[in-house]
């Protein structure tokens, strides 16, 4: 359960484009230089972001990539979903269930409950935060932290 390099760098590429303004267009080499990434890596990220509908490619003299929507219209949750996915997927337990005689993969599994609860909190925060919120000096702020109390009872 961690943010992958693809997710991190993909969001940073989106921010590079968005920081230049609504009509800005950046080429792959320009993004690569600004982020200190290799050109092939940025090319791969931009292909993923284009297929996910977050950027558009522009041909010609002033070609490059532009955001498909304004910064404030793209949530961090949406960007991460395009780039890789959620931290916890419910199917995880079906794929990695451990010893069958110990784990019956029941819906009341306390570990599954914990990860599901953590994912809900993460989803709440990421779905409220936009790329606009991540740029400094843009006047917007990320939603305030969410306070959640989890109580996990152990049965004997």
Buried (B, 14 or more C-beta within 10 A) or exposed (E): EEEEEBBBBBBBBBBBBBBBEEEBBBBBEBBBBBBEBEEEBBBBBBEBBBEBEBBBBBEEEEEBBBBBBEBEEBBBBBBBBBBBEBBBEEEEBEEEEEEEEEBEEEEEBEEBEEBEBBBEBBBBBBEBBBBBBBBEEBEBEBEEEEEEEEEEEEEE
